[in-house]
Amino acid sequence: MAEIICIIGNKGGTGKTTLSHMLCQGLGLLGHRSACVLTDTSREPLTPEGRRYITADARTREALTKVVDKLRTLDNWVGVIDGGGNRTEMDRKLYALSDIVLLPFRESHEDIRTVLRDLEMFPRAYAVPSQWPANAWQREAADRNVAQLMGAYRHRILKPVGALSASKLLLQKQVPEQLPTPLANACRAIARQVLHVLEIDVADGGELIEDDEDETVHIPPAEMPLRLSQAARRSH
């Protein structure tokens, strides 16, 4: 049956919807079938045309139950549920039905304080530094803050997703036929991490495409030392 990933968190504006679509696009680029499931009532559903994944509208409780039940009948699929912000009860419901949870957060102290509470509340969740600064100095400062304030959870922090203006292309109703290389690489990178957590093999043909102008995707290990440990991987 399908794996269910929920992208949630109490704070709004952390990039949950963007991450949901980037993850699904990356899964498609790596040869995996996925569905991006909308639950945020403040957003309009997007059509699947031009995407590497399908989309589903589950903005009511009944629709969410129907979509999840359908996904659970599909082999080798991944369902990515975009949870929306400031909905604690909905977050609890999504956590209960998920295989893993992702908690995107930005570099602000407010975001870090909120994600720390969410990591405590949801033991099966992983934090994802989202829209991380591309500037080397800003990125170093952001990484240092995370290391100092979130050190106790370092085994539950994934590699950062860099700030890419092109990511908004995935939130348009009409997706361009050809996405920019840095965006495609970033989508692959987050998908690889999540597949690693789920212990799912990565399909062939998913290597990063070299791009000399890409400064936001290839993050040297020394600049973000927080990594998913082998011991923390979810067992089936």
BALOBA-1460 file (C-alpha; in Angstrom, 3 decimals):
// residues 236
<rec num="1" residu="m" x="0.000" y="0.000" z="0.000"/>
<rec num="2" residu="a" x="1.032" y="3.627" z="-0.405"/>
<rec num="3" residu="e" x="3.263" y="5.413" z="2.052"/>
<rec num="4" residu="i" x="1.624" y="8.525" z="3.542"/>
<rec num="5" residu="i" x="3.733" y="11.603" z="4.264"/>
<rec num="6" residu="c" x="2.151" y="14.576" z="6.016"/>
<rec num="7" residu="i" x="3.701" y="18.037" z="5.867"/>
<rec num="8" residu="i" x="2.363" y="19.935" z="8.853"/>
<rec num="9" residu="g" x="3.330" y="22.426" z="11.567"/>
<rec num="10" residu="n" x="1.604" y="24.978" z="13.759"/>
<rec num="11" residu="k" x="3.206" y="28.021" z="12.158"/>
<rec num="12" residu="g" x="2.064" y="29.386" z="8.821"/>
<rec num="13" residu="g" x="4.389" y="30.684" z="6.137"/>
<rec num="14" residu="t" x="7.040" y="27.987" z="6.507"/>
<rec num="15" residu="g" x="6.658" y="26.637" z="2.978"/>
<rec num="16" residu="k" x="4.501" y="23.549" z="3.572"/>
<rec num="17" residu="t" x="2.692" y="23.794" z="0.244"/>
<rec num="18" residu="t" x="5.868" y="24.555" z="-1.688"/>
<rec num="19" residu="l" x="7.653" y="21.620" z="-0.044"/>
<rec num="20" residu="s" x="4.707" y="19.309" z="-0.773"/>
<rec num="21" residu="h" x="4.855" y="20.053" z="-4.488"/>
<rec num="22" residu="m" x="8.662" y="19.988" z="-4.636"/>
<rec num="23" residu="l" x="8.687" y="16.591" z="-2.949"/>
<rec num="24" residu="c" x="6.092" y="15.166" z="-5.332"/>
<rec num="25" residu="q" x="7.871" y="16.596" z="-8.363"/>
<rec num="26" residu="g" x="11.146" y="15.120" z="-7.126"/>
<rec num="27" residu="l" x="9.547" y="11.726" z="-6.570"/>
<rec num="28" residu="g" x="8.269" y="11.812" z="-10.128"/>
<rec num="29" residu="l" x="11.697" y="12.751" z="-11.473"/>
<rec num="30" residu="l" x="13.117" y="9.755" z="-9.598"/>
<rec num="31" residu="g" x="10.554" y="7.421" z="-11.119"/>
<rec num="32" residu="h" x="8.123" y="7.121" z="-8.192"/>
<rec num="33" residu="r" x="4.371" y="7.663" z="-8.411"/>
<rec num="34" residu="s" x="2.934" y="10.181" z="-5.973"/>
<rec num="35" residu="a" x="-0.097" y="12.303" z="-5.192"/>
<rec num="36" residu="c" x="-0.062" y="15.787" z="-3.685"/>
<rec num="37" residu="v" x="-3.122" y="16.069" z="-1.448"/>
<rec num="38" residu="l" x="-4.532" y="19.503" z="-0.599"/>
<rec num="39" residu="t" x="-6.218" y="19.975" z="2.797"/>
<rec num="40" residu="d" x="-5.700" y="23.731" z="3.283"/>
<rec num="41" residu="t" x="-9.096" y="25.388" z="2.819"/>
<rec num="42" residu="s" x="-7.440" y="28.748" z="2.083"/>
<rec num="43" residu="r" x="-5.949" y="27.398" z="-1.163"/>
<rec num="44" residu="e" x="-7.428" y="26.385" z="-4.481"/>
<rec num="45" residu="p" x="-6.692" y="22.931" z="-5.947"/>
<rec num="46" residu="l" x="-4.180" y="22.688" z="-8.785"/>
<rec num="47" residu="t" x="-4.570" y="20.541" z="-11.867"/>
<rec num="48" residu="p" x="-2.100" y="17.702" z="-12.527"/>
<rec num="49" residu="e" x="-1.329" y="18.761" z="-16.122"/>
<rec num="50" residu="g" x="2.391" y="19.204" z="-16.737"/>
<rec num="51" residu="r" x="3.391" y="17.724" z="-13.375"/>
<rec num="52" residu="r" x="5.253" y="14.530" z="-12.524"/>
<rec num="53" residu="y" x="2.525" y="13.663" z="-10.013"/>
<rec num="54" residu="i" x="-1.228" y="13.771" z="-9.591"/>
<rec num="55" residu="t" x="-3.129" y="16.194" z="-7.365"/>
<rec num="56" residu="a" x="-6.094" y="15.549" z="-5.085"/>
<rec num="57" residu="d" x="-8.554" y="17.876" z="-3.370"/>
<rec num="58" residu="a" x="-9.201" y="16.786" z="0.229"/>
<rec num="59" residu="r" x="-10.334" y="20.016" z="1.868"/>
<rec num="60" residu="t" x="-13.216" y="18.331" z="3.684"/>
<rec num="61" residu="r" x="-12.993" y="15.554" z="6.258"/>
<rec num="62" residu="e" x="-14.976" y="13.205" z="4.039"/>
<rec num="63" residu="a" x="-12.774" y="13.891" z="1.014"/>
<rec num="64" residu="l" x="-9.597" y="13.348" z="3.051"/>
<rec num="65" residu="t" x="-10.837" y="9.975" z="4.294"/>
<rec num="66" residu="k" x="-11.748" y="8.941" z="0.747"/>
<rec num="67" residu="v" x="-8.381" y="10.018" z="-0.708"/>
<rec num="68" residu="v" x="-6.331" y="8.313" z="2.018"/>
<rec num="69" residu="d" x="-8.393" y="5.123" z="1.758"/>
<rec num="70" residu="k" x="-7.809" y="5.097" z="-1.996"/>
<rec num="71" residu="l" x="-4.070" y="5.688" z="-1.612"/>
<rec num="72" residu="r" x="-3.811" y="2.825" z="0.842"/>
<rec num="73" residu="t" x="-5.022" y="0.453" z="-1.863"/>
<rec num="74" residu="l" x="-2.245" y="1.462" z="-4.292"/>
<rec num="75" residu="d" x="1.061" y="-0.359" z="-4.326"/>
<rec num="76" residu="n" x="4.307" y="1.591" z="-4.670"/>
<rec num="77" residu="w" x="2.700" y="5.008" z="-4.396"/>
<rec num="78" residu="v" x="3.520" y="7.885" z="-2.063"/>
<rec num="79" residu="g" x="0.824" y="10.235" z="-0.809"/>
<rec num="80" residu="v" x="2.037" y="13.679" z="0.260"/>
<rec num="81" residu="i" x="-0.540" y="15.565" z="2.324"/>
<rec num="82" residu="d" x="-0.196" y="19.355" z="2.539"/>
<rec num="83" residu="g" x="-1.516" y="20.105" z="5.999"/>
<rec num="84" residu="g" x="-1.684" y="23.893" z="6.154"/>
<rec num="85" residu="g" x="-0.783" y="26.000" z="9.204"/>
<rec num="86" residu="n" x="-2.295" y="26.873" z="12.585"/>
<rec num="87" residu="r" x="-4.489" y="23.771" z="12.758"/>
<rec num="88" residu="t" x="-3.345" y="21.756" z="15.746"/>
<rec num="89" residu="e" x="-6.263" y="19.319" z="15.737"/>
<rec num="90" residu="m" x="-5.890" y="18.670" z="12.019"/>
<rec num="91" residu="d" x="-2.152" y="18.163" z="12.539"/>
<rec num="92" residu="r" x="-2.906" y="15.524" z="15.169"/>
<rec num="93" residu="k" x="-5.309" y="13.766" z="12.804"/>
<rec num="94" residu="l" x="-2.799" y="13.793" z="9.951"/>
<rec num="95" residu="y" x="-0.024" y="12.589" z="12.243"/>
<rec num="96" residu="a" x="-2.148" y="9.625" z="13.281"/>
<rec num="97" residu="l" x="-2.617" y="8.427" z="9.695"/>
<rec num="98" residu="s" x="0.903" y="9.170" z="8.423"/>
<rec num="99" residu="d" x="3.968" y="6.986" z="8.033"/>
<rec num="100" residu="i" x="6.267" y="9.960" z="8.543"/>
<rec num="101" residu="v" x="5.745" y="13.678" z="9.121"/>
<rec num="102" residu="l" x="7.776" y="16.595" z="7.786"/>
<rec num="103" residu="l" x="7.914" y="19.921" z="9.634"/>
<rec num="104" residu="p" x="9.322" y="22.696" z="7.430"/>
<rec num="105" residu="f" x="10.712" y="25.741" z="9.187"/>
<rec num="106" residu="r" x="12.544" y="28.903" z="8.200"/>
<rec num="107" residu="e" x="15.620" y="30.407" z="9.833"/>
<rec num="108" residu="s" x="13.797" y="32.815" z="12.175"/>
<rec num="109" residu="h" x="13.905" y="32.234" z="15.926"/>
<rec num="110" residu="e" x="10.093" y="32.139" z="15.964"/>
<rec num="111" residu="d" x="10.085" y="29.319" z="13.420"/>
<rec num="112" residu="i" x="12.726" y="27.412" z="15.358"/>
<rec num="113" residu="r" x="10.813" y="27.760" z="18.640"/>
<rec num="114" residu="t" x="7.654" y="26.501" z="16.961"/>
<rec num="115" residu="v" x="9.290" y="23.537" z="15.253"/>
<rec num="116" residu="l" x="10.918" y="22.520" z="18.533"/>
<rec num="117" residu="r" x="7.455" y="22.280" z="20.114"/>
<rec num="118" residu="d" x="6.191" y="20.324" z="17.114"/>
<rec num="119" residu="l" x="9.127" y="17.890" z="17.264"/>
<rec num="120" residu="e" x="8.283" y="17.263" z="20.903"/>
<rec num="121" residu="m" x="4.594" y="16.807" z="20.093"/>
<rec num="122" residu="f" x="5.170" y="14.523" z="17.101"/>
<rec num="123" residu="p" x="7.913" y="11.950" z="17.829"/>
<rec num="124" residu="r" x="7.689" y="10.487" z="14.314"/>
<rec num="125" residu="a" x="8.384" y="13.831" z="12.643"/>
<rec num="126" residu="y" x="11.456" y="15.232" z="10.889"/>
<rec num="127" residu="a" x="12.251" y="18.929" z="10.663"/>
<rec num="128" residu="v" x="13.141" y="20.354" z="7.248"/>
<rec num="129" residu="p" x="15.018" y="23.679" z="7.014"/>
<rec num="130" residu="s" x="12.953" y="25.342" z="4.311"/>
<rec num="131" residu="q" x="13.673" y="28.229" z="1.937"/>
<rec num="132" residu="w" x="17.171" y="28.292" z="3.411"/>
<rec num="133" residu="p" x="19.342" y="31.321" z="2.542"/>
<rec num="134" residu="a" x="21.413" y="31.095" z="-0.626"/>
<rec num="135" residu="n" x="23.933" y="33.709" z="0.521"/>
<rec num="136" residu="a" x="26.903" y="31.933" z="2.114"/>
<rec num="137" residu="w" x="27.140" y="34.259" z="5.131"/>
<rec num="138" residu="q" x="23.407" y="34.130" z="5.849"/>
<rec num="139" residu="r" x="23.374" y="30.373" z="5.413"/>
<rec num="140" residu="e" x="26.245" y="29.941" z="7.840"/>
<rec num="141" residu="a" x="24.457" y="32.070" z="10.436"/>
<rec num="142" residu="a" x="21.211" y="30.117" z="9.945"/>
<rec num="143" residu="d" x="23.029" y="26.780" z="10.239"/>
<rec num="144" residu="r" x="24.738" y="27.956" z="13.415"/>
<rec num="145" residu="n" x="21.408" y="28.949" z="14.998"/>
<rec num="146" residu="v" x="19.941" y="25.545" z="14.188"/>
<rec num="147" residu="a" x="22.974" y="23.758" z="15.612"/>
<rec num="148" residu="q" x="22.796" y="25.770" z="18.838"/>
<rec num="149" residu="l" x="19.031" y="25.703" z="19.380"/>
<rec num="150" residu="m" x="18.102" y="22.317" z="17.932"/>
<rec num="151" residu="g" x="21.133" y="20.200" z="18.785"/>
<rec num="152" residu="a" x="19.052" y="17.762" z="20.809"/>
<rec num="153" residu="y" x="17.081" y="16.914" z="17.652"/>
<rec num="154" residu="r" x="19.968" y="16.811" z="15.177"/>
<rec num="155" residu="h" x="19.135" y="13.201" z="14.228"/>
<rec num="156" residu="r" x="15.672" y="14.380" z="13.141"/>
<rec num="157" residu="i" x="16.719" y="17.294" z="10.932"/>
<rec num="158" residu="l" x="16.998" y="16.769" z="7.196"/>
<rec num="159" residu="k" x="19.268" y="18.666" z="4.837"/>
<rec num="160" residu="p" x="17.991" y="22.158" z="4.035"/>
<rec num="161" residu="v" x="15.904" y="23.049" z="1.018"/>
<rec num="162" residu="g" x="17.432" y="26.195" z="-0.436"/>
<rec num="163" residu="a" x="15.457" y="29.315" z="-1.268"/>
<rec num="164" residu="l" x="14.578" y="29.155" z="-4.954"/>
<rec num="165" residu="s" x="12.377" y="31.762" z="-6.582"/>
<rec num="166" residu="a" x="11.596" y="29.196" z="-9.287"/>
<rec num="167" residu="s" x="9.764" y="27.002" z="-6.759"/>
<rec num="168" residu="k" x="6.681" y="29.186" z="-7.230"/>
<rec num="169" residu="l" x="6.348" y="27.684" z="-10.709"/>
<rec num="170" residu="l" x="5.035" y="24.480" z="-9.110"/>
<rec num="171" residu="l" x="2.240" y="26.460" z="-7.425"/>
<rec num="172" residu="q" x="0.933" y="27.844" z="-10.698"/>
<rec num="173" residu="k" x="-2.075" y="26.292" z="-12.373"/>
<rec num="174" residu="q" x="-0.061" y="25.861" z="-15.554"/>
<rec num="175" residu="v" x="3.381" y="24.339" z="-14.996"/>
<rec num="176" residu="p" x="6.039" y="25.134" z="-17.642"/>
<rec num="177" residu="e" x="7.061" y="22.216" z="-19.842"/>
<rec num="178" residu="q" x="10.690" y="22.631" z="-18.787"/>
<rec num="179" residu="l" x="11.512" y="23.546" z="-15.191"/>
<rec num="180" residu="p" x="14.818" y="25.301" z="-14.364"/>
<rec num="181" residu="t" x="17.672" y="22.919" z="-13.572"/>
<rec num="182" residu="p" x="18.239" y="24.229" z="-10.008"/>
<rec num="183" residu="l" x="14.587" y="23.602" z="-9.172"/>
<rec num="184" residu="a" x="14.626" y="20.096" z="-10.637"/>
<rec num="185" residu="n" x="17.778" y="19.313" z="-8.660"/>
<rec num="186" residu="a" x="16.274" y="20.662" z="-5.441"/>
<rec num="187" residu="c" x="13.150" y="18.551" z="-5.983"/>
<rec num="188" residu="r" x="15.270" y="15.445" z="-6.504"/>
<rec num="189" residu="a" x="17.360" y="16.215" z="-3.417"/>
<rec num="190" residu="i" x="14.420" y="16.418" z="-0.994"/>
<rec num="191" residu="a" x="12.802" y="13.363" z="-2.586"/>
<rec num="192" residu="r" x="16.005" y="11.347" z="-2.111"/>
<rec num="193" residu="q" x="16.098" y="12.243" z="1.580"/>
<rec num="194" residu="v" x="12.498" y="11.231" z="2.146"/>
<rec num="195" residu="l" x="12.937" y="7.960" z="0.261"/>
<rec num="196" residu="h" x="15.957" y="7.285" z="2.473"/>
<rec num="197" residu="v" x="13.826" y="7.805" z="5.586"/>
<rec num="198" residu="l" x="11.172" y="5.473" z="4.187"/>
<rec num="199" residu="e" x="13.862" y="2.947" z="3.217"/>
<rec num="200" residu="i" x="12.671" y="2.945" z="-0.378"/>
<rec num="201" residu="d" x="15.222" y="2.425" z="-3.132"/>
<rec num="202" residu="v" x="15.832" y="5.384" z="-5.412"/>
<rec num="203" residu="a" x="15.046" y="4.649" z="-9.051"/>
<rec num="204" residu="d" x="17.771" y="4.873" z="-11.686"/>
<rec num="205" residu="g" x="18.167" y="8.032" z="-13.738"/>
<rec num="206" residu="g" x="17.804" y="10.430" z="-10.845"/>
<rec num="207" residu="e" x="21.265" y="11.963" z="-10.724"/>
<rec num="208" residu="l" x="21.642" y="15.671" z="-10.177"/>
<rec num="209" residu="i" x="22.187" y="17.671" z="-13.340"/>
<rec num="210" residu="e" x="25.266" y="19.818" z="-13.188"/>
<rec num="211" residu="d" x="24.630" y="23.528" z="-13.498"/>
<rec num="212" residu="d" x="27.440" y="26.031" z="-12.981"/>
<rec num="213" residu="e" x="24.966" y="28.734" z="-12.011"/>
<rec num="214" residu="d" x="23.310" y="26.651" z="-9.298"/>
<rec num="215" residu="e" x="24.453" y="27.896" z="-5.902"/>
<rec num="216" residu="t" x="21.454" y="26.872" z="-3.828"/>
<rec num="217" residu="v" x="21.141" y="23.118" z="-4.321"/>
<rec num="218" residu="h" x="24.589" y="21.625" z="-3.701"/>
<rec num="219" residu="i" x="25.206" y="22.357" z="-0.024"/>
<rec num="220" residu="p" x="28.611" y="21.186" z="1.241"/>
<rec num="221" residu="p" x="28.330" y="18.882" z="4.279"/>
<rec num="222" residu="a" x="30.436" y="21.192" z="6.443"/>
<rec num="223" residu="e" x="27.919" y="24.007" z="6.051"/>
<rec num="224" residu="m" x="24.983" y="22.011" z="7.428"/>
<rec num="225" residu="p" x="26.314" y="19.283" z="9.711"/>
<rec num="226" residu="l" x="22.882" y="18.123" z="10.820"/>
<rec num="227" residu="r" x="22.178" y="14.819" z="9.140"/>
<rec num="228" residu="l" x="19.722" y="11.971" z="9.422"/>
<rec num="229" residu="s" x="21.434" y="9.224" z="11.396"/>
<rec num="230" residu="q" x="21.189" y="5.598" z="10.377"/>
<rec num="231" residu="a" x="19.706" y="4.688" z="13.750"/>
<rec num="232" residu="a" x="16.852" y="7.151" z="13.316"/>
<rec num="233" residu="r" x="15.501" y="5.638" z="10.118"/>
<rec num="234" residu="r" x="11.950" y="4.354" z="10.338"/>
<rec num="235" residu="s" x="11.745" y="0.575" z="10.325"/>
<rec num="236" residu="h" x="8.931" y="-1.274" z="8.583"/>
